[in-house]
Amino acid sequence: MKKLFQKLKAWFNKIVKAVSPGDSAVRGAAIGMVAFSVLFFLYEVIVSSHRWNDSRLLLFGLVLMVAATLIGFILPWLIKQLASIPKPFLIGLSFAIPLMTIVRFGDNRVVFYLILMFALLGAGISMFTQKTFGKTSWVRRIIGILGLLVGLAGMLAFFYALIIPGFDMLEPVNAAKLTEDNVQKFDLPSPGDNGSYEVEYFTYGSGTDIRRPEYGEEVDFESRTVDGTAFLDNWEGWSGELRTKYWDFDYRELPLNARVWAPKGNRPFPLVLIVHGNHGMQDYSDPGYDYLGEFLASKGMILASVDENFINSSWTDLFTDGLDEENDARAWLLLEHVKLWDDWSKDSSHPLSGKADLERVSLIGHSRGGEAVGHAAMMNSLDLYPDDGQTPLDYHFNIKSVVAIAPVDGQYKPGDSPNQVENMSYLTLHGGMDADVTSFSGLKQFQRIKFTDSLYHFKAGIFIKDANHGQFNTSWGDNDIGAAFDGVLNKEQLMSKEEQEQIAKVYIGAFLEVTLNERDEYLPFFIDHRAGRDWLPDNIYLNQFEDSNTEILVDFDEDLDLKTAGKGMAQGINLSVWREGEVPFNYGRLGTRAAVLGWNYEKLDGADSLWEDGKIPELPDSIRASYTISWDSVPAQVDSTSVLVFSLSESTTNTDPRSSGKWVNKKDEDDDEGVDEEEEKEEVENEENDAEEELNLEDSEADEEEEEEKPEDPLNLSLIIKDRAGEKLEFLLSDFSHLQRRVKTRVEKLQFLDEDSNSEPIFQSYSFEFKRLKDRNPDFDFSNLVEIKFVFDQTIEGAVILDQLGIRKPLD
């Protein structure tokens, strides 16, 4: 056999030698490449220099030719040096790099760091194990020992970094807490408390599941299977075959499996279905909502945790697309579960007949499931599948509301467009420590929900600073990235599992009480969480709220004219920043335009003394910055019971853009597209002499360090509304709440090394009840409101993003 291989090798070498070009041909090819490249390059440079009338281009061309010459000689030298690396080392490197790249550390720097430590350890150990230590020179001995020590120290440092929970981060001032004593607490039981119903537990499923006995031989109620051909692709090839082999069914026989917590009793109870998101399909996700199941069932609601693990990702999808863009299938399966309950309800012989009230249905989804419930609400209203008119839907169930927990958005786009949902109450929750879905994508769906009928609906978005992705599901826990080395995550600021579950129970419990049980007394909680602050763990919460009784007057979507604002006119005075544009997120855009307004008094003579010791000065009109929206007649019904509403977020744009370059410089644009505020400050310090840095660099480096350790105070501003007769009402933003500074979190430990943070503009909805303001000017005529002015006179500099200004009817 050996001789045979030798003969084959000799024959192959002979063929290669016969077809290989000779030395003269190789030399000629090299000369041809150089000569003709030079000719073409010179032609380009000379002609361009003539057409652009700029002789300097000839000099630039000469510089490029010199650079190309250097590269031509240096690159072969580098290749030769690489070729001189010992073969065993190259083999080791070739093995280590791809294997370590697959291990999920979230950053390739960790990979190269570890490979270096491995090499140092291996080299040092080999000196002793191969008995070569005594035969080597003393210089190599010292180098070997030092390498071994560095390798050991490096590995110890790595494992120490994995073991510790994380690092301390400067906590921002909680703006809402500054005035929470002005907010009257609810005299209501916590919506997160368990109810009085006894709870029963059961499962339903195909009865043939070979992996999960609760849906197989131990199932309580058998259900049908459904054909997902129209909704699933890529269940094919070797990946699809392995998926089918694992589950013993394919996309044509998808089971309807669920575990159910239900209140004991015979009367029909509201039906709530919850669906998990994408996770390893073999690490089952549906048991992870047991805490919600026990809780909601005790309050008189049925919770069915739907099993869709069979369309989740698997390691077998590693080199394939897997079941890509399958969230329409998740939504469709959810509706099939509602249909199953509807069929049982109509079948008087079924043990579950009459158990569920199909007139009161709500859907909850987490992660990809959070997007899927929005698609389910959309598909429920359609007769046909939007991507295939041959596939009927025709569900039309009475789904009252949906809840999206840390959802993704845009994984599936019906008709290649973002989905549209109408006349559906909607709640979305998201945590600032989410290392999986790092943008509050549920707010994108929030923007697209419209209310067009005569019934009452509302939508709410809740941002929770220290919540993560996985702790909403007890099976997922605090490992958002699902990696073996989850120590790369920063868990120092992460709230406890119990706290996060309590938040979910309070908000979901209150939402379902309102939407399913018509307990409207809990509705104000979604406008201002501070009224229920005793129900919630201490944290930073940002609320967004809009209902079907809200008339939005200004959303900045109408045109590019800065002087128009909806059907009104806008005027900016003494603003350092005034522009309108899409609201950027870490991933994509929010899906709405807004106004960015900035002010900066720092360069005024005596500005520092004006704000000395934290006092608020009286600014003359000649320098005071303001933004005014006015109408000939407000296009909404307004009276003394109305509520003024708008949304605000801090902007981290440079408030002194005229200090260099274009007024709105490129750095500002990058920041508003998701660049972290810390990165912006570092860049501005190096290049732009940023005004905020000037404020912190007054006396000495010691003062600078002291300032950096102190969190910035929340923003405040004044508002003035005026009626047609010229009567005015003045009040402060802080009469509702100060504006929270941009929340920054670090979900990975390496972000501390880079001084990089997760940050995006999360709006806070503001509500000012006119009935609480009218005593400030009894002569003010609310029905003739014609002007709203934002006056930036409470802080020496800052910037805000303004959106969704309107009038809302009172809740009562």
N, C-alpha and C positions, 0 to 999 in steps of 0.2 A: 504493500500500500504506500509505503514511504517513497519507493522508487517511482511509483505512478505519479504521485504529487510532484516529485522533482522533475519528471518529464513534462508534466503539464505547465509547471512554472517556466521551464526552459523554452517551451514552445510559445508561451504567452510573451516572454521577454523578446523572443526573436521577432514576433509579429509587431510588437511595439517599436522595436528598433528599426524595422523595415519601413514603417509609416511615419516615424519621427522625422522632423525637418533637420537638415544639416546645420552646422555652425554658421555657414554663410547665409542661409535662409533666415536663421534667428537674428543674425546681425542686421540683415536687410530689413526685416520686419520692424526692428527697434528704430532703425534710421527712418523708415517710412512713417512710423507713428509720430516721431519727433518733428520731422520736416514738414509734413502736411498739417500737423496740429499748429505749428508756428505760423505757417502761411495763412491758414484760416483765421487764427487769432489776430494776426497783424491786420488782415483785411477788416475784421470787425472793429478793431480799435481805431484804425486810420479813418475809415468811413464814418464811424460814430463821432469821432473828434471833429470831422468836417461838418457833419450835419448839426451837431450841437454847438458848433462854433466855440469849442473849449479845448485849447491845446494841452491843458493839464491832463486830459485823458490819456495822452501819449505817455506821459511820465507814469501815470497810474498803471498803464499797460506794461511798461518796462518793469515796474515793481512786481507785478503779477508774474511775469516771465522769470524773474530772479527767484521768486518764491517757488514756482513750479520746478525750477532747476534744483533747488535745495531739496524739495520733497522727493524728486526723482532719485537723488542719491541717498537721502536719509532713509526712505522707506525700505529699500532693499537691505540696507544695513540692519534696520530693526528686525526685518523678517529673518535675516541670518542669525541675529542674536537670539531670537525666539527659538530658532531651529537648534541652537546650541544648548538649550535647556535639557537637562538629563531626561531620558525617556521615562524612567519610573515616576519622576515628578509630574511630567505631562499626563501620564496615565492617571495618576492620583487626582490631578486637577480636573481632568475630563470626567472622572467619576463623580467627584464631589460637587462640582458646580450644578449639573442638572438635578442631582438628588436633593441638594440643599435648597435649590430654587423651588422645588415642589413643596418642601416644608414651609408652612405658612407663618412667616414672621411679619408680613406686612411691609417689609422694607428690605431691599437688596443689600443695604449696608450691613445689616445683621448677618446676612449670608457670607459676605466677604470677610467680615470680622471673625466669624466662627471658623471659616476655612483657614484663615491665617493662624488662629489659635491651635487648630487641629495639626497644622503643619509643624508648628513650633513644638507641640507636645510630642508628636511622632518622632521628630528629629532628635529631641532630647532623650526620649526613652530608648531609641535605637542605639544610642551610644553605650548604654549599659547592657541591654538585652543581647546585642551582637558581640559583646566582649571586645569592643574596639576602643573603649575609653583609655585604657593604659597604653595603647599604641599610637594615640594621636598626640599632636603637639599641645603644649600648655595653652596656647592661644585658642585653639579649637575647643579645648576642654572648657575654658572659661565661657566662650561664646555659646557652646552647647548647654552648659548649666544655666546661663542667663536666659537662653531661649526657652528652656524647660520651665524655669521659674515664671517667665512672662506668660507662657502658655497656661500654666496652672493658675496664675493670678487672673488672667483674662477669662478663663472658664469659671472661676469662682465669682468674679464680678458679674458675669453673664447670669449665672444661676441666682445670685443675690438679687439682681435686677428683676428676675422672673418671680422670685418669692415675695418680695415686698409688694403691698397692694398698689403703691403708686407714690406720687409726690404731692406735697401741699401746693395749692394754687391760691392766689389772692382772691378772696371771695368778694364779689361785687355787693354794693349796697342794695338791699331789697327795697325797691322804690315803693311797692304797694304797702309795705309795713309802716312806712313813715306816717301815713295818715289812716291806718286801719282802725284806730279808736274812734274815728268819725263815722265809721260804717256800723250800723246797728246789726247785731247778730240775729240770725234766724231763731225764732222760738219754735223750732221743729225738730223732730227726731232725725238723727243722721240718716241720710239715704244709704249709707254704707253699713248700717246695722242689720243683723239678721232679722228675719221676720218670725212669725209664730207658727208657720206650717211645718208639719213633719215632712221629711224628704224621702222619696223612694228613688231607687236607681235601677236602670235596666239598659239593655242594649238592643239594637236592631241591626240586621245585616243580612248578607246573602245566605248564611248558614253553611257555606262551603269554603270559607277562608282557611287556607292551610297554614297561615302564619300566625293568625290571631284568633285564639279560641273564643274570645268574647264575641267575635263576629262569625265564628264557625260553629263548632259543635256545641258551644255553651251559649249561643245567642238566645235571647228571650223572645224576639219577634223576627220572623223572616221577612225580608224585603226583596224586591225585584232587582234586576240588573238593567243597565241602560247602555245604549250604543253611542259612543263618543266620537264616531268617525268624522263628523262634521266639525268637531271642535279641537281635535288633537292631531298634530302631525309629528313626524320623527319618531313614532313608536315603531321603529323598523331597524334593519341592519342588526349587527351583533349586539349593540346596546339594547335595542328593542327586544331581541330574543332573550337576553339575560333578564330583562325586566319581566317579560312574560314567564320565564322559567321560575323566577323568584315568587311571583304572585299566583301563578297558575291560572291567569286570565289575561286578556289583552284589552285594547281600547274598545272592542265591540261588546264587552261584557263587564262594564264597570259596575262595581257594587255600590249600593246605597247603605253605607254603614254609619252608625252614630252611637255614642254613649249618651244617655239621657238622665238628667236629674229633674224630677217633677214633684210638685207638692201633692201630698196625699189628699184625695177628695174626688168627688164625681163631677163637680161643675167644670165647665170649660175654662181653661187658664190661657193667658197670653202665651204665644209660642215665640221663642227666641232661638235662632240658630247661630252658632259661632263656628267659623272655619279658620284653621291655622294657615300659615304661610309656607314658604319654601324652606325645607330643612332636609337633612339626610333622610331618605325615604325609609330606611331601616330603623331609624331612631324616631319612633312614632310620636307625633306631635299632638294628637287629639286628646290624650289624657291630661294635658297641661292646663286645662281650664277648669279643673275640678273645683278650685276655690270659688270661681264664679258660678259653677253649677250648684253647689251647696247653698251659696248665698242667694241666688235668684230664686231657686226653688223654695227656699224658706220664706220668700216674700210673695209667693203665689204666682210664679212664672215657670214655665217649662223651658229648660235650656238643653238643647241637643248639640253636642260637640261633634261636628261632622268630620268623618275620616276621609281625607283626600291624599293620604300619604303615598298612594300608588302613582300619583302624577308628580311627586316631588323629585328633586335631584338625587342622583346616586353616583358613586364612584365609577360606575360603568359608563357614565356620560362623559368621562374625562376628555376623551378625544373625539367627541361628537357634539352636536348642538343640543342633544337631549330633547325634552319636550319644551322647546323654546316658545316663548310668548303664549303660555297656556292659561293666562288668567281669565280668558273668556270661558274656558272649560271649567275652571273653578266656579265661576259665576253660574254657569248653566247647571252644574251638578248641585249647587245650592238650591236653585229653583226646583230641580227634580226632587229634592228632599221635601220642600214645601208641598209639592204636588203629592208626594207619598202621604204626608200627614193629611192633606185634603181628602185623598181617597179613603184613608182609614176613617176619617171623620164621617164620611158619607156612607160607610159600610157598617150598618147596625150590628152585624155579627162579629166585627173585629173588637178585641178587648180594649183597644185605644179609641174606639168610637166615642165622640163627645168629650174626649179628654182635652183637646186643644181648641182654642178659640181662633179660628182662621180669619176672623175680622180684626184681630190684633196680633200682627206679626212684625217682628223686628229681626234684622240681620246684623251680626257682628263679625268683623274680619280682622285678622292680625297680619301685618307685613304684606305679602302678596295677597293674602286673604282680605286685607284692608282695601286693596284696590278692587278685588273681586266683588265685594259687596256693592260698590258703586256701579260696576257693570251689571250686577244682578238687578239692581233697582232700575237701570236703564232697560235691560232686556225684558224685565217684567212688564214694561209698558208697550212693548213692540209685538207685532203679530209675526214678523219674520226676522230671522237672523241677519243683521246688517251686512255681513260678509258673504251671504249666500241666500238668495231669495227662494231657493228650493228647500230650505230648512225652516219649518214653522217653529214659532215659539208659543205665542198665544197663551201666556200664563195668566196675567192680569190678576194676581193675588192682591189682597189688601195689606200690602207692606207699608207700615206706618213710618218706619224710621230705620236708619242704618248707623252703625258705629264702626269707624275705621281706626284701629290701633296701630300706630307706627307704620302707616301704609306706604307702599311704593306707588308710583304713578307713571302711566304711559308704557307699562310693560306690554299691554295689549291696547291697540287703538282701533276701535270699530270704524271700518271704512277709512283707515289710515288717518283718523282725526281723533282728538281728545273727546272722551265721552261726555255727553250732556245729560244731566239728571234734573228733572223738574218735580216740584211739589212733593218733596221728601225731606223730613227733618233729618239732620245730619250732625253727628258728633265725631270729631277726630282728636286723638291724643298722641302726643309725641314727646320723647325725652331728649334732653340736651346731651346726655351721655350715650346716645345710640351710636354704636360702632358699626352697625350693619347698614341702616338707612340713615345717612348722615344729614339729609335735608328733611325738613318738615313737609314732606310731599303731600300729606293730607290736605294742606291749605290750597294746593292746586285744584283738587276736587271741590273744596270749599268755594273757590272763586267761580266754578262752573255750575254750581247748583242755583237754579232759578225758581222763583215762586210765581206762578201765573194763574192759579185758580183762586177761589174765594175762601178756601179753608186756611186755618192757621198752621204755619210751619216755621221752623227756625233752624239755624245752623250755628254750630259753635266749634271753635278750635282751641285746644288747651295745650300749652307748652309747659313742660315740667322740667326744670333745669337739671336735676340730678337723677332722672330716670333713664334707664337704658332700653334696649330692644327686647332682650330675652326674658327679663323678669316679669313680663306680663304673662308668660307661659311657664308654669312650674317645671316643665320638661326641659326647657331651654336654659333657664337660669342666667348667670352673669357672664356667660361665654358667648358674646355676640358674634364672634367670627367663626365659631365652631372649630377652632384649631386646637391641636394637642397642646401647643405652647401658648395657652391663653394668658400667660403671665406678661405678654407684651402689652396687654390692655392696662390702662390706668384705671384702677378701681377705687382709688383713694377717695374720690368725690362721689362715688356711686352710692345712692341710697340703698337701704336694706330691702331685701325681698319682701318683707312684711309691710314696709311702708309703701312700696310700689303697688302691691296688691290692694292695699287699703285705698289708695288713690283711684285705682281702677274700679273698685266696688262703689266708692262714693259717686264718681262721675257717671259711671254706667248705670248705677242704681237710680240716681236722680233723673237721668235722661229717660230711662224706661218708665219711671213713674209718671213723667210728664207725657210722654208720647203714647204709652199703652194704657195707662190708668187715669189719665187726665188729672193728675195731681199738679195743677199749675202753680201751686205755692212754691214749688221748687224751681220754677223757671228763672227767677232773678239770680239764682246761684250761678248761672252761665254768663250773666252780665258782669258780676263782681264776686269772685270766689271768697272775698274777705267776709262776706256775710255768713259764710259757712266755714270760717277758718278753724273752728274747733273740731271740725270733721276731718281735717286734712293734716298730714305731717308738715312740719315747718319746711318751706322751700320757696323758690321763686316760681310763680305761676304767671303766665301771660294768657289773657283771655281775648278771644275774638268772638263776636256775636252779631248776628243779623237775623231779622225775622221778616215774615211776610207783611208786617205792618210798617216796614221801613221803606221810605222813599229816598233813594240815593239821588242827591242833587248834583254831586260832582264826583266823577271817578277818573277823570283825566284821560279817558279813552277816546274822546271825540275827535281830536285833531292834534296838530303839532304847534298850534298857536298858543304861546305862553299867556297871552292876554285873555284867552277864553277859559272858562271853567264850567263845563256843562252848558246850561243855558244862561249862565251868568258871565261876568267879566272878572278878571283877576288883575291885581296890581301888586308888584313887589317894590318896596322902598328900602333902600340902604342894605339890601341883602348882599352878602358876599357870594352866595351860591343860589341860583334860581334856574332850575331846569325840570323837565318832565321826561320820564322814560320808563321802560320795563323794569319791574322789580326783580333783581337777580337773586338766585339762590345758589347754594353750593353746587347743586346739580340742576342745570336748566334755569328756567325763569318761573316766577310765580304765576304768570298768566294775567297780570294786570299792570297798567301804567299808573304812575304816581308822581307827585311833585316832590322834588328834593330842594329843601330850603335851608340855607346856612347863614350864619351871622358871625361877625368877629369884630370886637371892639378893642382888641389888644394893641393895635397900632395907633389908637387915639392918644393924644397928649393926656397924661395922667390917668390912663385906663387902669393901671394897677391900683392906684389909690382909690379909684371909684369903687372897686370891689374889695377893698381892704377889710380884713377880718370877717369876710363872708357877708358883709352888708350888701343890700340891694340898692343901687343908686336910683335917683330920679333922672332918667335920660331925657334930654330935650328932643323934640320932634325932628330936629335937623339931623340927628345922628341915629335915632332909634329905628331899628330894623323891624319891618312888619310885612305881612302878606294878607291881602284883603280880597275877599270874594263878595261881589255885589250883584244884585238883580234889580230890574225895574219892578218886578213882582216875583216873589219866590214861587216856583212851580210846584207847590205842595200845600196841603192844608195844614196851617199852623195856628195854634192857639196856646193859651197859657198852660195847657196840660201836656203839650208836646215835649219831646225829648230831642235835644241836639246830639247827634252822634258823628263820630269820625274815628279813623284809625291812624295811629302814629307809631313810628319806630325811630330809634336813633339811626342816623346815617354816619358812617365812619369816613365820609369824604373829607378831603382837605378843605377847611373853612377859609383858607386864604389862597385860593387857586391862582390869583393874579401875581403871586410872588415870583413866578417864573413860567416861561413857555406859554402854551395855550391856556386860556382862562380855566377851562376844565381839562386838567392835564391827564396824560395817559395813565398815570398812577391811580388817579381817582376812578377812572373807568374800570381799571383792573380790580380795585378794591370793591367797587359796587358789583362786580361779577363774581364775588365770593372770596377775594383775597383777604386774608385775616388782618384784623386791625393791628396786631403786633407787627406783622410784616410791613404794613404801611408806615407805621411810626419809625421803624428802623430805616426804611428807604428814604423817608422824608428827612430824617435827621442827617443822612449822608448827602442828600442832593438838593433839598428844597427849603431848608430852614423853616420847618413847619411851625406854625404859631403855637400849637399846643406844647411842643417841645420848648419853645421860648419861655412859656409860662412856667415850666418846671425847672428851667435852668437860670434862676435869678441870681443866686449869690455864690454858690460853691458846689463842688461835686458831692459834698456831704448832703447839701440840701436836695440835690437831684435824687440821691438814693432814698432819702426820706420820702420824697414825693412819690417815687415809684412804688413804695411799699403801701401807700395809702390809696384805697379805691376811690375813683371819681364819684362825686356826688351825682345823684340822678338829676335829670334836666327838668326845668320848669319854665313856664311862659305865661303870658297874660292873654286873655281873650276879651274882645269887645264886640258886642252885637248892637246893631243900631236899627231903629224903625224909621218909617218914612218921614215922621215928624222931626227926626234928629235926636230923639231920646236914646240914651245909651245904657247898657248894662255891662259892667266889668266884673270879671272873675278870673281866678287862676286855674291853670291846668291841674294843680295839686288839690283843688277843691274836690276833684274826683281821685286823682292819684298823680304823683310825679311820674315822669317818663323814665322807664327802666333803661339804664345804659345797655348797650349791646352785650348780650350774654355770650361769654366765651368759655368753652370747655375743651379739655384735652382728653381724648378717649384712648390715646396710645401714649406709652411712656416716652417714646422717641420724640413726641411733639414738644416735650420740655427741652430736649437738646436743641431743637430747631427754633424754639420760642414760637411755635406755630400753634394756633388754636382753631377749633371749629367755631364759626360765627356766621350768622346770616340775619337779615332783617326780619324779625318776628314782630308783627304788629300787636299793639294793645288797643282794644276797642274802648273808646271813651264815651260816656253817657252823661249828659247834663240835663236834669229835669227842670223845665222852666218854672214849675210850681215852687221849686226851692230857691229860685232866683228872683222871683217877681217882687219880693219885699225890698230888694235893693233899689228898685225904682218903680214905685206904684204907677207912674205915668207911662211906663213902657207898654207899647201896643204890639203884642206878639203876633197878632194876625197880619200886621204890616211890617214884618221883619224884612229888611232889604240888604243887610250887610253883616258879614262875619269877618272879624279881623283877628289874625294871630300876631301877637306882639312879642318879639323876642327881647325881653328886657330883664330877665331874671338871672341870666348866666352870661359871663363875659364872652364866651364863644361856644358854638355848637352847630349841629345840623340835624334835621329831622326829615323823615319821609312821611308825607301826608297822603291819605287816600280815603275813599268811601265816606265822604261827608254827606250827611243827610238828616232827615227828620223822621223820628219814630213815634208812633202812638204809644201811650203808656201801657204797661202790661196789664194794669187793673182797669 
